[in-house]
Amino acid sequence: MAIEDIVRGVVDFTRQHADWAPFIVGALAFLESLAVISFFVPAWGMLIAIGVLMGTTDLTFWPIWLGGVVGAVLGDWLSYWVGQKLEDRAHHTWPLSKYPGEVARAEAFLTRWGPWAVFFGRFLGPLRAFVPLAAGIFRVPPFLFQMANVSSAMVWAFVLLAPGSAAGQFVTRWLN
């Protein structure tokens, strides 16, 4: 099954089950924020497509955005928690041991930028899922981690959903 088929299936399911849209977006954001898992789940593409769907249907933006925020916050929090529990053993634990380069880059990024790395890391592709893990390993204070986690999730969900929603509204109005 091709990635495009998966994206299309999730978007079609969301269209057919509009009441579930905030939960679907929350689950996608959660998976997109988990260490390693985000490599295998094309959630960002689905989130952008759902943004377009919002602009072309009667799906309401803010509840769906909130679902994305909650999912992203929980995904990063879980990665942070795993980092705290595993500490240095994370480097030698499967599946993280299969991605030593990504873990090392996340650690270097965190060392350089401190808690700001959690905020900015959410927007940096492969680092997105490894920075919270590194924050847990290096014991970034929970309050600072959560401040960066929540604020970046709010911006990230907006950036993924709003442009598609606006484009969908524009095209819908232009065609009518």
Z-matrix of the N, CA and C atoms (Angstrom, degrees):
N
C 1 1.455
C 2 1.526 1 108.80
N 3 1.297 2 116.24 1 129.34
C 4 1.464 3 122.29 2 -178.36
C 5 1.527 4 110.77 3 -79.23
N 6 1.320 5 115.40 4 154.97
C 7 1.465 6 121.02 5 179.21
C 8 1.525 7 110.68 6 -57.59
N 9 1.319 8 116.36 7 -39.52
C 10 1.472 9 120.02 8 -179.75
C 11 1.518 10 111.04 9 -59.99
N 12 1.341 11 116.93 10 -37.01
C 13 1.467 12 120.99 11 178.55
C 14 1.527 13 111.16 12 -66.57
N 15 1.323 14 115.87 13 -38.65
C 16 1.468 15 120.18 14 178.73
C 17 1.527 16 109.51 15 -65.73
N 18 1.335 17 116.07 16 -47.78
C 19 1.467 18 120.27 17 179.35
C 20 1.521 19 109.81 18 -58.70
N 21 1.327 20 116.40 19 -48.23
C 22 1.469 21 120.66 20 -179.34
C 23 1.533 22 110.51 21 -59.88
N 24 1.328 23 116.93 22 -42.35
C 25 1.463 24 120.85 23 179.92
C 26 1.527 25 112.59 24 -62.33
N 27 1.323 26 116.51 25 -43.75
C 28 1.469 27 120.20 26 179.87
C 29 1.525 28 110.57 27 -67.26
N 30 1.325 29 116.76 28 -41.75
C 31 1.470 30 120.20 29 179.82
C 32 1.528 31 109.93 30 -66.14
N 33 1.319 32 117.63 31 -42.08
C 34 1.469 33 120.43 32 177.71
C 35 1.533 34 110.93 33 -63.32
N 36 1.328 35 116.12 34 -42.19
C 37 1.468 36 119.84 35 177.53
C 38 1.529 37 110.46 36 -60.81
N 39 1.321 38 115.89 37 -42.12
C 40 1.466 39 120.33 38 178.92
C 41 1.527 40 110.76 39 -63.71
N 42 1.314 41 116.94 40 -40.30
C 43 1.468 42 120.93 41 178.41
C 44 1.534 43 110.04 42 -62.41
N 45 1.314 44 116.59 43 -42.70
C 46 1.463 45 121.48 44 -176.93
C 47 1.524 46 113.18 45 -75.57
N 48 1.317 47 116.98 46 -24.47
C 49 1.467 48 122.02 47 -177.36
C 50 1.530 49 109.08 48 -125.71
N 51 1.312 50 115.62 49 62.83
C 52 1.466 51 122.16 50 -173.56
C 53 1.526 52 112.98 51 -56.86
N 54 1.327 53 117.48 52 -32.66
C 55 1.469 54 119.60 53 179.79
C 56 1.524 55 112.23 54 -65.06
N 57 1.307 56 116.46 55 -22.09
C 58 1.457 57 121.26 56 -179.67
C 59 1.530 58 112.86 57 -90.51
N 60 1.325 59 117.29 58 -3.89
C 61 1.470 60 120.81 59 -174.38
C 62 1.528 61 113.82 60 -53.39
N 63 1.347 62 120.57 61 -45.99
C 64 1.473 63 118.31 62 179.14
C 65 1.534 64 112.78 63 -61.26
N 66 1.331 65 116.41 64 -34.97
C 67 1.462 66 120.11 65 -179.37
C 68 1.529 67 111.02 66 -74.57
N 69 1.325 68 116.27 67 -37.24
C 70 1.464 69 120.74 68 177.27
C 71 1.527 70 109.51 69 -63.97
N 72 1.326 71 116.27 70 -47.24
C 73 1.468 72 120.48 71 179.16
C 74 1.527 73 109.86 72 -64.33
N 75 1.324 74 117.47 73 -39.33
C 76 1.464 75 120.83 74 177.03
C 77 1.521 76 111.75 75 -61.02
N 78 1.333 77 116.77 76 -43.91
C 79 1.464 78 120.35 77 179.04
C 80 1.529 79 111.10 78 -64.95
N 81 1.330 80 116.60 79 -41.86
C 82 1.467 81 119.75 80 178.28
C 83 1.525 82 111.28 81 -63.53
N 84 1.330 83 117.34 82 -43.65
C 85 1.469 84 120.94 83 179.14
C 86 1.529 85 110.60 84 -64.92
N 87 1.325 86 116.94 85 -37.10
C 88 1.463 87 121.85 86 177.27
C 89 1.529 88 109.99 87 -61.14
N 90 1.329 89 116.09 88 -50.15
C 91 1.465 90 120.21 89 -179.71
C 92 1.525 91 111.96 90 -64.07
N 93 1.318 92 116.29 91 -37.01
C 94 1.470 93 121.33 92 179.51
C 95 1.530 94 111.32 93 -67.28
N 96 1.311 95 117.38 94 -21.11
C 97 1.467 96 121.47 95 -175.77
C 98 1.526 97 113.41 96 -99.13
N 99 1.308 98 118.33 97 -5.64
C 100 1.464 99 120.89 98 -178.20
C 101 1.524 100 111.51 99 -83.89
N 102 1.318 101 115.54 100 138.78
C 103 1.460 102 120.74 101 176.80
C 104 1.520 103 109.27 102 -56.02
N 105 1.304 104 116.12 103 135.10
C 106 1.452 105 127.23 104 177.28
C 107 1.534 106 112.68 105 69.94
N 108 1.319 107 119.04 106 -47.19
C 109 1.468 108 122.48 107 -176.97
C 110 1.523 109 110.91 108 -55.76
N 111 1.319 110 117.04 109 -36.73
C 112 1.463 111 120.06 110 -177.02
C 113 1.528 112 112.78 111 -63.10
N 114 1.340 113 117.47 112 -19.52
C 115 1.465 114 119.92 113 175.73
C 116 1.524 115 111.83 114 -67.70
N 117 1.330 116 116.50 115 -26.79
C 118 1.458 117 121.16 116 -171.91
C 119 1.526 118 113.96 117 -105.60
N 120 1.317 119 117.58 118 -8.81
C 121 1.461 120 121.76 119 -179.00
C 122 1.526 121 108.36 120 -115.28
N 123 1.327 122 118.39 121 114.93
C 124 1.470 123 121.13 122 -178.53
C 125 1.532 124 111.17 123 -78.67
N 126 1.314 125 116.18 124 53.75
C 127 1.468 126 120.55 125 -172.16
C 128 1.523 127 112.56 126 -66.90
N 129 1.332 128 118.54 127 -37.01
C 130 1.474 129 118.93 128 -176.58
C 131 1.517 130 110.75 129 -60.36
N 132 1.333 131 117.89 130 -38.96
C 133 1.457 132 120.75 131 178.37
C 134 1.523 133 111.53 132 -64.50
N 135 1.324 134 115.65 133 -39.82
C 136 1.457 135 120.00 134 178.06
C 137 1.527 136 111.01 135 -66.55
N 138 1.324 137 116.74 136 -38.33
C 139 1.465 138 120.30 137 179.74
C 140 1.529 139 111.07 138 -65.60
N 141 1.314 140 116.65 139 -41.42
C 142 1.465 141 119.86 140 177.28
C 143 1.529 142 110.04 141 -63.93
N 144 1.337 143 116.49 142 -43.39
C 145 1.467 144 120.48 143 179.24
C 146 1.525 145 111.30 144 -64.09
N 147 1.320 146 117.59 145 -37.95
C 148 1.467 147 120.44 146 177.14
C 149 1.523 148 109.92 147 -67.41
N 150 1.333 149 117.64 148 -32.95
C 151 1.463 150 120.77 149 173.70
C 152 1.523 151 111.04 150 -59.19
N 153 1.329 152 116.18 151 -45.16
C 154 1.469 153 120.26 152 177.20
C 155 1.529 154 109.75 153 -62.85
N 156 1.313 155 116.45 154 -42.94
C 157 1.468 156 121.03 155 178.05
C 158 1.528 157 110.95 156 -56.89
N 159 1.328 158 116.65 157 -40.10
C 160 1.469 159 119.87 158 178.62
C 161 1.517 160 111.19 159 -61.83
N 162 1.315 161 116.62 160 -35.79
C 163 1.461 162 120.07 161 -179.31
C 164 1.512 163 114.06 162 -75.41
N 165 1.331 164 116.73 163 -17.92
C 166 1.462 165 120.11 164 -177.09
C 167 1.526 166 113.51 165 -108.83
N 168 1.328 167 116.75 166 -2.51
C 169 1.465 168 121.59 167 179.33
C 170 1.518 169 108.71 168 -130.22
N 171 1.312 170 115.82 169 -169.76
C 172 1.461 171 119.46 170 179.95
C 173 1.532 172 112.68 171 -96.17
N 174 1.340 173 117.22 172 19.40
C 175 1.464 174 119.91 173 175.67
C 176 1.532 175 109.00 174 -64.99
N 177 1.316 176 116.22 175 135.14
C 178 1.454 177 122.04 176 -177.43
C 179 1.526 178 110.28 177 -87.21
N 180 1.315 179 116.77 178 130.13
C 181 1.465 180 122.62 179 -173.47
C 182 1.532 181 112.99 180 -62.67
N 183 1.318 182 118.62 181 -54.09
C 184 1.469 183 120.96 182 -167.00
C 185 1.528 184 114.56 183 -63.93
N 186 1.328 185 120.96 184 -42.13
C 187 1.471 186 117.99 185 176.39
C 188 1.529 187 112.59 186 -64.15
N 189 1.331 188 116.28 187 -35.42
C 190 1.464 189 119.91 188 179.32
C 191 1.530 190 109.76 189 -71.05
N 192 1.319 191 116.58 190 -40.99
C 193 1.472 192 120.74 191 175.39
C 194 1.533 193 109.75 192 -58.84
N 195 1.336 194 116.42 193 -44.51
C 196 1.472 195 120.05 194 179.60
C 197 1.526 196 110.99 195 -61.77
N 198 1.327 197 117.00 196 -39.69
C 199 1.460 198 119.61 197 175.44
C 200 1.517 199 111.55 198 -59.06
N 201 1.334 200 116.83 199 -41.94
C 202 1.459 201 120.94 200 177.21
C 203 1.519 202 112.41 201 -63.90
N 204 1.321 203 116.05 202 -40.78
C 205 1.473 204 120.31 203 179.00
C 206 1.525 205 109.93 204 -62.84
N 207 1.315 206 116.88 205 -49.15
C 208 1.473 207 120.77 206 -178.05
C 209 1.529 208 110.18 207 -61.43
N 210 1.327 209 117.17 208 -45.20
C 211 1.462 210 119.67 209 179.32
C 212 1.514 211 112.58 210 -61.64
N 213 1.330 212 116.99 211 -43.72
C 214 1.469 213 120.84 212 179.88
C 215 1.528 214 111.40 213 -65.33
N 216 1.322 215 116.80 214 -41.98
C 217 1.464 216 120.44 215 178.81
C 218 1.526 217 110.19 216 -62.23
N 219 1.314 218 116.82 217 -45.50
C 220 1.465 219 119.93 218 -179.08
C 221 1.531 220 111.91 219 -66.26
N 222 1.337 221 117.41 220 -38.40
C 223 1.463 222 120.00 221 178.22
C 224 1.516 223 112.36 222 -63.78
N 225 1.320 224 116.80 223 -44.90
C 226 1.468 225 120.03 224 177.72
C 227 1.522 226 111.16 225 -67.18
N 228 1.340 227 115.82 226 -38.85
C 229 1.462 228 118.57 227 179.49
C 230 1.529 229 110.74 228 -62.19
N 231 1.336 230 116.74 229 -42.22
C 232 1.464 231 119.91 230 179.54
C 233 1.525 232 110.76 231 -64.22
N 234 1.323 233 117.39 232 -42.09
C 235 1.475 234 120.32 233 177.36
C 236 1.522 235 110.70 234 -62.23
N 237 1.331 236 116.99 235 -41.31
C 238 1.471 237 122.39 236 177.31
C 239 1.527 238 110.20 237 -61.05
N 240 1.327 239 116.45 238 -45.71
C 241 1.459 240 122.10 239 -179.11
C 242 1.530 241 110.27 240 -62.04
N 243 1.339 242 116.78 241 -43.69
C 244 1.463 243 120.41 242 178.24
C 245 1.529 244 109.69 243 -60.90
N 246 1.329 245 116.90 244 -42.16
C 247 1.466 246 120.18 245 177.30
C 248 1.518 247 112.14 246 -60.62
N 249 1.337 248 116.48 247 -41.52
C 250 1.469 249 119.71 248 177.85
C 251 1.524 250 111.35 249 -63.10
N 252 1.317 251 116.79 250 -42.21
C 253 1.468 252 120.73 251 -176.80
C 254 1.526 253 112.14 252 -72.04
N 255 1.331 254 116.62 253 -41.24
C 256 1.462 255 119.48 254 -176.73
C 257 1.520 256 112.98 255 -81.50
N 258 1.333 257 116.44 256 -27.88
C 259 1.460 258 121.92 257 -175.48
C 260 1.527 259 109.68 258 49.43
N 261 1.308 260 118.40 259 -134.58
C 262 1.461 261 121.03 260 -175.86
C 263 1.530 262 112.65 261 -67.14
N 264 1.341 263 116.95 262 -19.95
C 265 1.475 264 119.55 263 178.32
C 266 1.525 265 111.38 264 -63.93
N 267 1.329 266 117.51 265 -17.00
C 268 1.472 267 120.59 266 -179.82
C 269 1.520 268 110.91 267 -57.00
N 270 1.307 269 116.82 268 -34.85
C 271 1.466 270 120.32 269 -178.75
C 272 1.522 271 112.26 270 -64.06
N 273 1.314 272 117.05 271 -24.33
C 274 1.466 273 121.97 272 -173.48
C 275 1.522 274 112.20 273 -112.21
N 276 1.317 275 117.53 274 7.33
C 277 1.463 276 122.34 275 -176.95
C 278 1.518 277 109.93 276 -103.16
N 279 1.336 278 115.63 277 132.69
C 280 1.457 279 119.94 278 175.61
C 281 1.514 280 108.67 279 -70.44
N 282 1.302 281 121.87 280 138.71
C 283 1.454 282 127.97 281 7.95
C 284 1.525 283 113.72 282 -93.21
N 285 1.333 284 117.15 283 -1.62
C 286 1.470 285 119.47 284 -177.33
C 287 1.523 286 112.05 285 -63.53
N 288 1.320 287 116.88 286 -30.15
C 289 1.467 288 119.77 287 179.13
C 290 1.526 289 112.03 288 -64.05
N 291 1.316 290 117.25 289 -17.81
C 292 1.470 291 121.71 290 177.94
C 293 1.522 292 112.21 291 -81.59
N 294 1.337 293 117.72 292 -9.94
C 295 1.466 294 122.29 293 -176.73
C 296 1.529 295 111.31 294 -129.16
N 297 1.323 296 117.95 295 55.07
C 298 1.470 297 119.32 296 -176.35
C 299 1.526 298 112.87 297 -63.68
N 300 1.321 299 117.49 298 -32.74
C 301 1.469 300 120.47 299 -179.85
C 302 1.516 301 111.77 300 -65.41
N 303 1.337 302 116.49 301 -44.05
C 304 1.462 303 120.24 302 -179.90
C 305 1.526 304 111.34 303 -65.63
N 306 1.332 305 115.99 304 -41.80
C 307 1.464 306 119.57 305 178.92
C 308 1.529 307 109.99 306 -64.04
N 309 1.327 308 117.42 307 -42.42
C 310 1.472 309 121.29 308 179.42
C 311 1.526 310 110.98 309 -63.76
N 312 1.351 311 117.34 310 -41.85
C 313 1.472 312 120.01 311 177.99
C 314 1.528 313 110.96 312 -63.99
N 315 1.319 314 116.71 313 -40.34
C 316 1.466 315 119.89 314 178.79
C 317 1.524 316 110.75 315 -64.66
N 318 1.312 317 116.83 316 -40.79
C 319 1.464 318 120.36 317 178.79
C 320 1.524 319 111.06 318 -64.82
N 321 1.331 320 117.33 319 -42.89
C 322 1.467 321 120.95 320 178.89
C 323 1.529 322 110.46 321 -64.42
N 324 1.318 323 116.56 322 -41.72
C 325 1.463 324 121.62 323 178.19
C 326 1.527 325 110.48 324 -61.87
N 327 1.326 326 116.45 325 -43.77
C 328 1.465 327 121.42 326 179.59
C 329 1.527 328 110.99 327 -67.14
N 330 1.308 329 116.92 328 -40.21
C 331 1.464 330 120.59 329 178.78
C 332 1.521 331 110.61 330 -61.90
N 333 1.326 332 116.44 331 -39.65
C 334 1.461 333 120.53 332 -178.34
C 335 1.528 334 112.16 333 -73.58
N 336 1.328 335 117.43 334 -43.73
C 337 1.464 336 120.72 335 -170.35
C 338 1.528 337 114.56 336 -105.78
N 339 1.313 338 118.91 337 -7.33
C 340 1.465 339 121.09 338 -179.88
C 341 1.524 340 110.85 339 61.75
N 342 1.329 341 117.84 340 -145.44
C 343 1.471 342 120.50 341 -177.96
C 344 1.533 343 113.71 342 -59.52
N 345 1.341 344 117.42 343 -24.78
C 346 1.471 345 119.40 344 176.65
C 347 1.518 346 111.27 345 -61.40
N 348 1.331 347 117.06 346 -25.87
C 349 1.460 348 120.55 347 178.33
C 350 1.525 349 110.66 348 -61.63
N 351 1.319 350 117.48 349 -32.93
C 352 1.462 351 120.91 350 178.54
C 353 1.525 352 108.98 351 -65.35
N 354 1.333 353 117.05 352 -42.79
C 355 1.460 354 120.47 353 179.50
C 356 1.530 355 110.33 354 -65.43
N 357 1.327 356 117.24 355 -55.43
C 358 1.459 357 120.95 356 -174.82
C 359 1.528 358 112.77 357 -72.74
N 360 1.328 359 116.48 358 -30.12
C 361 1.456 360 120.08 359 -179.43
C 362 1.519 361 113.46 360 -61.25
N 363 1.323 362 117.46 361 -28.15
C 364 1.462 363 120.58 362 -179.93
C 365 1.524 364 111.55 363 -61.92
N 366 1.329 365 117.09 364 -23.19
C 367 1.466 366 121.39 365 -176.10
C 368 1.525 367 112.59 366 -100.44
N 369 1.322 368 117.33 367 6.05
C 370 1.464 369 120.73 368 -172.90
C 371 1.524 370 112.50 369 -115.46
N 372 1.294 371 116.85 370 67.38
C 373 1.457 372 124.26 371 172.09
C 374 1.520 373 115.40 372 35.95
N 375 1.321 374 117.51 373 -117.15
C 376 1.459 375 120.40 374 -174.37
C 377 1.536 376 114.28 375 -61.07
N 378 1.321 377 117.59 376 -26.52
C 379 1.470 378 119.12 377 178.62
C 380 1.521 379 112.14 378 -67.57
N 381 1.325 380 116.54 379 -25.23
C 382 1.465 381 122.11 380 -174.29
C 383 1.530 382 112.07 381 -47.64
N 384 1.305 383 116.49 382 -46.29
C 385 1.460 384 119.09 383 -173.93
C 386 1.523 385 113.67 384 -89.40
N 387 1.322 386 118.22 385 -11.86
C 388 1.463 387 119.87 386 -177.62
C 389 1.532 388 113.19 387 -99.47
N 390 1.320 389 118.14 388 -25.28
C 391 1.465 390 120.17 389 -178.78
C 392 1.529 391 111.79 390 -63.31
N 393 1.336 392 120.51 391 -45.27
C 394 1.472 393 118.52 392 177.58
C 395 1.528 394 112.51 393 -60.96
N 396 1.315 395 116.46 394 -36.11
C 397 1.463 396 120.30 395 176.74
C 398 1.529 397 109.92 396 -62.13
N 399 1.340 398 116.22 397 -47.22
C 400 1.465 399 120.62 398 178.09
C 401 1.527 400 110.86 399 -63.05
N 402 1.333 401 117.34 400 -36.33
C 403 1.472 402 120.38 401 177.63
C 404 1.521 403 110.47 402 -61.77
N 405 1.316 404 117.02 403 -37.69
C 406 1.461 405 120.03 404 176.27
C 407 1.509 406 112.30 405 -69.02
N 408 1.336 407 116.27 406 -42.13
C 409 1.470 408 120.56 407 179.54
C 410 1.526 409 110.31 408 -60.94
N 411 1.343 410 116.55 409 -43.09
C 412 1.464 411 121.01 410 -177.11
C 413 1.520 412 113.27 411 -88.92
N 414 1.317 413 115.86 412 8.01
C 415 1.472 414 121.76 413 174.51
C 416 1.530 415 113.63 414 57.38
N 417 1.336 416 116.51 415 45.96
C 418 1.464 417 118.97 416 169.97
C 419 1.521 418 105.96 417 -57.29
N 420 1.320 419 119.07 418 133.25
C 421 1.464 420 120.17 419 -178.86
C 422 1.531 421 111.37 420 -53.83
N 423 1.332 422 117.58 421 134.46
C 424 1.464 423 121.20 422 -175.71
C 425 1.527 424 114.08 423 -52.95
N 426 1.330 425 118.07 424 -40.17
C 427 1.468 426 119.84 425 -178.93
C 428 1.531 427 110.88 426 -63.16
N 429 1.333 428 116.53 427 -45.76
C 430 1.467 429 120.19 428 179.10
C 431 1.527 430 110.81 429 -64.80
N 432 1.334 431 115.90 430 -41.04
C 433 1.462 432 119.13 431 177.93
C 434 1.524 433 110.48 432 -60.12
N 435 1.328 434 116.96 433 -48.44
C 436 1.465 435 119.58 434 -176.45
C 437 1.528 436 111.98 435 -67.95
N 438 1.311 437 117.91 436 -34.00
C 439 1.476 438 119.39 437 176.11
C 440 1.531 439 109.98 438 -60.95
N 441 1.323 440 116.07 439 -47.28
C 442 1.469 441 120.19 440 179.06
C 443 1.527 442 110.81 441 -68.37
N 444 1.311 443 116.94 442 -38.84
C 445 1.454 444 122.41 443 -179.35
C 446 1.533 445 111.24 444 -61.99
N 447 1.318 446 116.97 445 -52.70
C 448 1.467 447 121.17 446 -176.19
C 449 1.529 448 110.99 447 -67.46
N 450 1.327 449 116.75 448 -46.75
C 451 1.471 450 118.73 449 -177.62
C 452 1.526 451 111.33 450 -64.70
N 453 1.330 452 117.72 451 -40.42
C 454 1.467 453 119.32 452 179.18
C 455 1.525 454 111.15 453 -69.64
N 456 1.315 455 118.08 454 -34.97
C 457 1.468 456 120.82 455 178.03
C 458 1.525 457 110.62 456 -64.06
N 459 1.322 458 116.74 457 -38.17
C 460 1.466 459 120.28 458 178.88
C 461 1.532 460 110.71 459 -63.62
N 462 1.317 461 116.38 460 -45.07
C 463 1.462 462 120.47 461 -179.62
C 464 1.528 463 110.29 462 -70.17
N 465 1.321 464 116.90 463 -45.14
C 466 1.467 465 122.52 464 -177.67
C 467 1.530 466 111.47 465 -58.98
N 468 1.331 467 117.09 466 -47.74
C 469 1.471 468 120.32 467 -179.99
C 470 1.523 469 110.53 468 -62.54
N 471 1.325 470 116.67 469 -39.25
C 472 1.463 471 120.19 470 178.50
C 473 1.526 472 110.72 471 -64.64
N 474 1.325 473 116.16 472 -45.04
C 475 1.471 474 120.97 473 -177.87
C 476 1.533 475 111.15 474 -64.12
N 477 1.313 476 117.67 475 -34.55
C 478 1.460 477 119.64 476 179.28
C 479 1.524 478 113.08 477 -78.20
N 480 1.319 479 117.72 478 -34.69
C 481 1.466 480 120.76 479 -173.51
C 482 1.528 481 114.46 480 -94.60
N 483 1.317 482 117.25 481 -39.62
C 484 1.471 483 120.43 482 -171.41
C 485 1.526 484 114.56 483 -65.98
N 486 1.327 485 120.65 484 -45.09
C 487 1.471 486 118.24 485 -179.04
C 488 1.532 487 112.77 486 -60.25
N 489 1.326 488 116.82 487 -41.98
C 490 1.459 489 119.62 488 178.02
C 491 1.507 490 111.98 489 -64.80
N 492 1.323 491 115.68 490 -40.56
C 493 1.463 492 120.12 491 178.18
C 494 1.521 493 110.90 492 -62.56
N 495 1.321 494 116.62 493 -45.17
C 496 1.470 495 120.81 494 179.08
C 497 1.530 496 110.74 495 -64.84
N 498 1.333 497 117.14 496 -42.28
C 499 1.465 498 120.59 497 178.82
C 500 1.524 499 110.53 498 -64.03
N 501 1.326 500 116.42 499 -42.09
C 502 1.454 501 120.07 500 178.13
C 503 1.515 502 112.41 501 -62.12
N 504 1.335 503 116.93 502 -41.47
C 505 1.465 504 121.09 503 177.43
C 506 1.525 505 110.19 504 -64.26
N 507 1.317 506 116.61 505 -43.06
C 508 1.456 507 120.83 506 -179.40
C 509 1.532 508 111.05 507 -60.72
N 510 1.322 509 115.77 508 -49.37
C 511 1.472 510 120.56 509 -178.89
C 512 1.525 511 110.45 510 -63.35
N 513 1.332 512 116.84 511 -42.20
C 514 1.462 513 120.27 512 179.36
C 515 1.515 514 110.95 513 -61.08
N 516 1.323 515 117.72 514 -44.38
C 517 1.465 516 121.43 515 178.86
C 518 1.526 517 111.60 516 -67.89
N 519 1.325 518 116.59 517 -36.80
C 520 1.453 519 121.58 518 -178.57
C 521 1.528 520 111.08 519 -67.82
N 522 1.346 521 116.31 520 -37.29
C 523 1.457 522 120.98 521 -179.98
C 524 1.518 523 112.74 522 -75.77
N 525 1.313 524 117.49 523 -22.50
C 526 1.470 525 120.09 524 -178.18
C 527 1.485 526 111.57 525 -91.35
